[in-house]
Amino acid sequence: MNIALMSAWNTDSGVAVHAEPLGKAWIEMGHKLTVFSFIKDDFHGDGFTGEDEDFVVRCFGTEEGTKYLDARPFLTSTYDLFVVEDLGMLPKDPLAKVFGLIKQRAKTVHIVHENALPEDPAFYQFDWDAVVYFDERQAFLRDVYRNVHYIPFPCFPPRPGNKEKARRKLDLSLDRKIVLSFCQRGYSLFLPERDHELEGVIFLVLGPEYLDVLEKFSPDPNTVVREEEVLSKERFDDYLFASDAVIFHKFQSRRTAVVSSTVFQALGAECPILVPRVSDFFRPLSSEVLRYAEREELRANLVNVLEGSPKSKKARQAASRYAHEYHPESIAERYIELFDSLLNERPGKH
C-alpha cells in the first residue's frame, strides 16, 4: 500500500507525536510512506526533534504564516492513500486547488485534531472519503461528516531504559531520587510542599531557553533548573529514564488540541507520571497516571512513588498495559483496515 501523509514531522508538536509512530509502524508493516511536511522556515511547533528521513518532503508552510504550498510533490508522487493530519494548521486554500487532482489518484482521509468545530468555512471545503478522530469528545464530527471513524491516539512503543546510563549521559546524581518537572511544550512549573519525607530528593526543572521561573535563583541545592532547546526524541527519553517520577502540569493547549500528546509519548518509558486532577487534558487516562489537586496531594503521591507503594506500582502496571494496548502497530493496523475498506470501494486498487 502506498500512503502519503501530510503532517507535522520531526517536530515537538502534538501532531507530529501522533503522526510519527503511525507512519513508522506502517513502514514496519511493509507499506510505502511519503511524508509531505512543513518547510523549515515556517512549521508547526517550537523546534525539530530529529533529522528527516529519506521519505520526507518539505513542501508547504502554515496557514498562519506563509500559506505556501508547492503542488508538484502532491501531483508527481506515487500513492493511493492521502492522509492529512491537523488541517487547521495547513494552507487550506492552496491545497484545495489541487485536491481534485489528488482525489483522482487516491482515497483521502482527514485525521482531526481540533477540540471543537472551527468557524472558518475553508475548513469544510474538502470532500473526504473518511474522517478520523482519536478522542471520544470529538464525536461532534459525526454531525458534520459521513464515514467518520474513532481510532485512539497511539502511544510511543514501550521502551524501558537504563537509569544509570541516562544519568551519566545527563550528568545527574547516580544515587539520589530525581523528580522531573517538565516545562517545555507549554507545560508549567508546579512543585510539591517539601517535608522530611522528600528530604534529599532532587527536583529537576526542565524548560526551554530563557525559562521565566523564580527557581532559577533559588539557593536550594535540591532544585536544579535546566534550560534546553527543543529536545530530540532520544534526549526526552534520557530524561524520562533518568527520573523516578515526572510531573506534567497543564490545563489547556496553546491551540485547540484535545489531549496531551506528550503523555502518550512518555507512557512507554516506564517513568511514573503525575498530572493535575481537574485537567481534562489527560483523558482518556485514569489509573495509568497519578493525579493531584494541590501541592499537598502532589507531595503525598510523590512519596508513594519514591517509596514504591502498592498504589504507585498499580499505576506503573496500568501505564505499561496501556502502552502495549495502544502500541503504534496496533493502532496502525486499525488505519490499514480503514484504508483497505476505502480502496475496496474502487475496483482494481490495492
C-alpha positions as CSV (number, residue, x, y, z in Angstrom):
1,M,0.0,0.0,0.0
2,N,1.4,3.5,-0.9
3,I,0.5,6.1,1.7
4,A,1.1,9.8,1.5
5,L,0.9,11.6,4.9
6,M,0.6,15.4,5.0
7,S,1.5,16.3,8.6
8,A,4.0,17.9,11.0
9,W,7.0,15.6,11.3
10,N,10.2,15.5,13.4
11,T,9.0,18.5,15.5
12,D,7.8,18.8,19.1
13,S,4.2,19.4,18.0
14,G,1.4,17.2,19.2
15,V,0.5,16.4,15.6
16,A,4.0,15.0,15.0
17,V,3.7,12.9,18.2
18,H,0.6,11.4,16.7
19,A,1.9,11.0,13.1
20,E,5.4,9.7,13.6
21,P,4.6,6.4,15.5
22,L,1.8,5.7,13.0
23,G,3.9,6.4,9.9
24,K,6.9,4.4,11.2
25,A,4.6,1.5,12.0
26,W,3.2,1.5,8.5
27,I,6.7,1.2,7.2
28,E,7.5,-1.7,9.5
29,M,4.3,-3.4,8.3
30,G,5.7,-3.3,4.7
31,H,3.9,-0.3,3.3
32,K,5.5,2.6,1.4
33,L,5.2,6.0,3.1
34,T,5.8,9.5,1.7
35,V,5.5,12.4,4.2
36,F,4.7,15.9,3.0
37,S,5.6,18.3,5.8
38,F,6.2,21.9,6.7
39,I,9.2,23.8,5.3
40,K,11.8,24.6,8.0
41,D,11.2,28.3,7.8
42,D,7.5,28.0,8.5
43,F,6.4,25.0,10.6
44,H,4.1,23.9,13.4
45,G,5.9,23.5,16.7
46,D,8.8,25.1,18.6
47,G,11.6,23.2,17.1
48,F,12.9,19.9,15.5
49,T,13.3,16.7,17.3
50,G,15.2,14.6,14.7
51,E,16.8,14.5,11.3
52,D,14.5,14.0,8.3
53,E,14.2,10.5,6.8
54,D,14.6,10.0,3.0
55,F,10.8,9.7,2.6
56,V,10.1,13.3,4.0
57,V,9.4,16.1,1.5
58,R,9.1,19.6,3.0
59,C,6.9,21.5,0.6
60,F,4.4,23.7,2.4
61,G,4.1,26.4,5.1
62,T,1.5,27.1,7.8
63,E,-1.9,28.6,7.4
64,E,-1.0,31.3,9.9
65,G,2.3,32.0,8.2
66,T,3.4,31.9,4.6
67,K,0.4,29.8,3.3
68,Y,3.0,28.4,0.9
69,L,2.4,25.1,-0.9
70,D,4.5,23.6,-3.7
71,A,1.9,21.5,-5.6
72,R,4.4,19.4,-7.6
73,P,5.2,16.7,-4.9
74,F,1.5,16.1,-4.4
75,L,0.9,15.6,-8.1
76,T,4.0,13.6,-9.1
77,S,4.5,11.2,-6.1
78,T,3.1,7.7,-6.1
79,Y,0.4,7.0,-3.6
80,D,-3.2,5.6,-3.4
81,L,-4.0,6.9,0.2
82,F,-3.7,10.6,1.0
83,V,-3.9,11.2,4.8
84,V,-4.0,14.7,6.3
85,E,-3.3,15.5,10.0
86,D,-4.5,18.7,11.6
87,L,-6.0,20.5,8.6
88,G,-6.4,23.7,10.6
89,M,-2.6,24.4,10.5
90,L,-2.3,23.6,6.8
91,P,-2.5,26.1,3.9
92,K,-6.1,25.1,3.1
93,D,-6.9,27.3,0.1
94,P,-3.8,26.3,-1.9
95,L,-4.4,22.6,-1.0
96,A,-8.0,22.9,-2.2
97,K,-6.8,24.0,-5.6
98,V,-5.1,20.6,-6.2
99,F,-7.4,18.5,-4.1
100,G,-9.5,17.4,-7.0
101,L,-6.4,16.0,-8.8
102,I,-5.4,14.3,-5.6
103,K,-8.8,12.6,-5.3
104,Q,-8.4,11.3,-8.8
105,R,-5.4,9.3,-7.8
106,A,-6.1,8.4,-4.1
107,K,-8.6,7.9,-1.3
108,T,-8.4,10.8,1.1
109,V,-8.5,10.6,4.9
110,H,-8.6,13.5,7.4
111,I,-7.4,12.9,11.0
112,V,-8.9,15.8,13.0
113,H,-7.0,17.3,15.9
114,E,-9.5,20.1,16.8
115,N,-11.4,20.1,20.1
116,A,-14.4,21.9,18.5
117,L,-15.8,22.7,15.1
118,P,-13.8,25.5,13.5
119,E,-15.6,28.7,12.4
120,D,-13.5,29.0,9.2
121,P,-15.6,27.9,6.2
122,A,-12.4,26.9,4.4
123,F,-12.0,24.0,6.8
124,Y,-15.1,22.3,5.3
125,Q,-14.3,22.7,1.6
126,F,-12.8,19.2,1.2
127,D,-14.8,16.1,0.4
128,W,-13.0,13.5,2.4
129,D,-13.5,9.8,1.8
130,A,-13.2,9.3,5.6
131,V,-12.7,11.4,8.7
132,V,-11.0,10.0,11.8
133,Y,-11.0,11.3,15.4
134,F,-9.0,10.0,18.4
135,D,-10.8,11.3,21.4
136,E,-14.5,10.5,22.2
137,R,-15.1,14.2,22.9
138,Q,-14.7,14.8,19.2
139,A,-17.8,12.8,18.4
140,F,-19.4,16.1,17.3
141,L,-17.8,15.4,13.9
142,R,-20.5,12.8,13.3
143,D,-23.0,15.7,13.0
144,V,-21.0,17.1,10.0
145,Y,-19.3,14.3,8.1
146,R,-20.2,11.0,6.7
147,N,-17.9,7.9,7.1
148,V,-16.5,9.0,10.5
149,H,-14.3,6.7,12.5
150,Y,-12.9,6.6,16.0
151,I,-9.3,5.3,16.3
152,P,-7.5,6.0,19.5
153,F,-4.3,8.0,19.9
154,P,-1.2,5.8,19.6
155,C,1.5,5.6,22.3
156,F,5.2,5.6,21.6
157,P,6.4,2.0,21.8
158,P,7.2,0.5,25.3
159,R,10.9,1.1,25.8
160,P,12.4,0.6,29.4
161,G,15.6,2.5,29.7
162,N,18.8,2.2,31.8
163,K,18.6,4.7,34.7
164,E,22.3,4.8,35.4
165,K,23.3,5.2,31.8
166,A,20.8,8.0,31.3
167,R,22.0,9.8,34.4
168,R,25.7,9.6,33.4
169,K,24.8,10.9,30.0
170,L,22.9,13.9,31.5
171,D,25.4,14.4,34.3
172,L,22.9,13.8,37.1
173,S,23.3,12.2,40.5
174,L,23.6,8.4,40.4
175,D,22.4,7.7,43.9
176,R,19.6,10.2,44.7
177,K,15.9,10.3,43.9
178,I,15.1,12.6,41.0
179,V,11.7,14.1,40.2
180,L,11.4,15.8,36.8
181,S,9.1,18.8,36.3
182,F,8.7,19.1,32.5
183,C,8.2,22.7,31.5
184,Q,8.6,22.6,27.7
185,R,5.8,22.4,25.1
186,G,3.6,24.8,27.2
187,Y,3.7,22.8,30.4
188,S,4.1,24.8,33.6
189,L,6.1,24.5,36.8
190,F,4.3,23.0,39.8
191,L,6.3,21.6,42.7
192,P,5.0,20.0,45.9
193,E,5.2,21.1,49.5
194,R,8.5,19.8,50.9
195,D,8.9,18.0,54.2
196,H,11.2,15.4,55.7
197,E,9.7,12.6,53.5
198,L,11.1,14.4,50.4
199,E,14.4,15.3,52.0
200,G,17.3,14.8,49.7
201,V,15.1,14.4,46.6
202,I,16.3,16.4,43.6
203,F,13.6,18.4,41.8
204,L,14.8,18.8,38.2
205,V,13.0,21.6,36.3
206,L,13.4,21.1,32.6
207,G,12.4,24.1,30.5
208,P,13.1,26.0,27.3
209,E,15.8,28.6,27.0
210,Y,15.0,31.8,29.0
211,L,12.6,29.9,31.3
212,D,11.0,32.5,33.5
213,V,10.7,30.9,36.9
214,L,12.0,32.1,40.3
215,E,13.5,28.7,41.0
216,K,16.4,29.7,38.7
217,F,17.6,31.9,41.5
218,S,16.8,29.5,44.4
219,P,19.7,28.7,46.7
220,D,18.2,25.3,47.4
221,P,20.7,22.7,46.2
222,N,17.9,20.2,45.7
223,T,16.2,22.3,43.0
224,V,18.1,22.1,39.7
225,V,16.9,24.1,36.6
226,R,18.0,23.2,33.2
227,E,17.2,25.2,30.1
228,E,17.5,23.4,26.8
229,E,16.4,23.9,23.2
230,V,13.7,21.6,21.9
231,L,14.6,18.1,22.9
232,S,15.3,15.3,20.4
233,K,13.1,12.2,21.0
234,E,16.2,10.4,22.3
235,R,17.1,13.2,24.8
236,F,13.5,13.4,26.0
237,D,13.7,9.6,26.7
238,D,17.0,10.1,28.5
239,Y,15.3,12.5,31.0
240,L,12.4,10.1,31.5
241,F,14.8,7.1,32.0
242,A,16.9,9.2,34.5
243,S,13.9,10.2,36.6
244,D,12.0,8.4,39.4
245,A,8.8,10.4,38.5
246,V,7.7,13.1,36.1
247,I,5.2,16.0,36.6
248,F,3.2,17.2,33.6
249,H,1.3,20.3,34.8
250,K,-1.1,21.6,32.1
251,F,-4.7,22.6,31.9
252,Q,-5.2,23.6,28.3
253,S,-3.5,23.6,24.9
254,R,-1.8,26.6,23.4
255,R,-4.0,25.9,20.4
256,T,-7.0,23.7,20.0
257,A,-5.6,20.3,21.0
258,V,-7.8,17.7,22.7
259,V,-5.3,15.7,24.6
260,S,-1.7,15.7,26.0
261,S,0.3,14.1,23.2
262,T,3.4,14.4,25.4
263,V,1.9,11.9,27.9
264,F,1.3,9.4,25.1
265,Q,4.9,9.8,24.1
266,A,6.1,9.3,27.7
267,L,3.9,6.3,28.9
268,G,6.1,3.7,27.3
269,A,9.3,4.9,29.1
270,E,8.1,3.4,32.4
271,C,8.5,6.6,34.4
272,P,5.6,7.3,36.8
273,I,3.5,10.2,35.7
274,L,1.7,12.8,37.8
275,V,-0.9,15.2,36.4
276,P,-3.4,17.7,37.7
277,R,-6.6,16.1,38.9
278,V,-9.1,18.6,37.4
279,S,-7.4,18.9,34.0
280,D,-9.3,17.3,31.1
281,F,-6.1,17.4,29.0
282,F,-5.1,13.9,30.1
283,R,-8.1,11.9,29.0
284,P,-8.7,9.0,28.4
285,L,-6.1,8.0,31.0
286,S,-7.3,7.0,34.5
287,S,-5.3,4.6,36.7
288,E,-2.3,4.9,34.4
289,V,-1.3,8.3,36.0
290,L,-1.4,9.7,39.5
291,R,-3.5,12.8,40.0
292,Y,-3.2,15.7,42.4
293,A,-5.5,18.6,43.2
294,E,-2.9,20.8,45.1
295,R,0.7,20.7,46.4
296,E,0.0,18.5,49.4
297,E,-1.6,15.8,47.3
298,L,1.3,16.0,44.9
299,R,3.7,15.6,47.8
300,A,1.8,12.6,49.1
301,N,1.7,11.0,45.6
302,L,5.4,11.5,45.2
303,V,6.2,9.9,48.5
304,N,4.1,6.9,47.4
305,V,6.1,6.7,44.1
306,L,9.5,7.1,45.7
307,E,8.8,4.5,48.4
308,G,7.3,2.1,45.8
309,S,3.9,1.9,47.4
310,P,1.2,-0.5,46.1
311,K,-0.7,2.5,44.7
312,S,2.3,3.6,42.6
313,K,3.1,0.1,41.4
314,K,-0.5,-0.3,40.3
315,A,-0.2,2.9,38.3
316,R,3.0,1.8,36.6
317,Q,1.5,-1.6,35.7
318,A,-1.6,0.2,34.3
319,A,0.7,2.5,32.2
320,S,2.6,-0.4,30.9
321,R,-0.6,-2.2,29.8
322,Y,-1.9,0.9,28.2
323,A,1.3,1.5,26.2
324,H,1.2,-2.1,25.0
325,E,-2.5,-2.0,24.1
326,Y,-2.2,1.2,22.1
327,H,1.2,0.3,20.6
328,P,1.8,2.0,17.3
329,E,1.5,-1.2,15.3
330,S,-1.9,-2.0,16.9
331,I,-3.3,1.5,16.1
332,A,-1.6,1.5,12.6
333,E,-3.4,-1.8,11.8
334,R,-6.7,-0.2,12.5
335,Y,-5.9,2.5,10.0
336,I,-4.8,-0.1,7.4
337,E,-8.2,-1.8,7.9
338,L,-9.9,1.5,7.2
339,F,-7.7,2.1,4.1
340,D,-8.4,-1.3,2.8
341,S,-12.2,-0.7,3.1
342,L,-11.8,2.5,1.2
343,L,-9.6,1.0,-1.6
344,N,-12.0,-1.9,-2.0
345,E,-14.7,0.6,-3.0
346,R,-12.6,1.3,-6.1
347,P,-12.1,-1.9,-8.1
348,G,-8.5,-2.6,-9.2
349,K,-6.8,-0.6,-6.4
350,H,-4.9,-2.4,-3.7
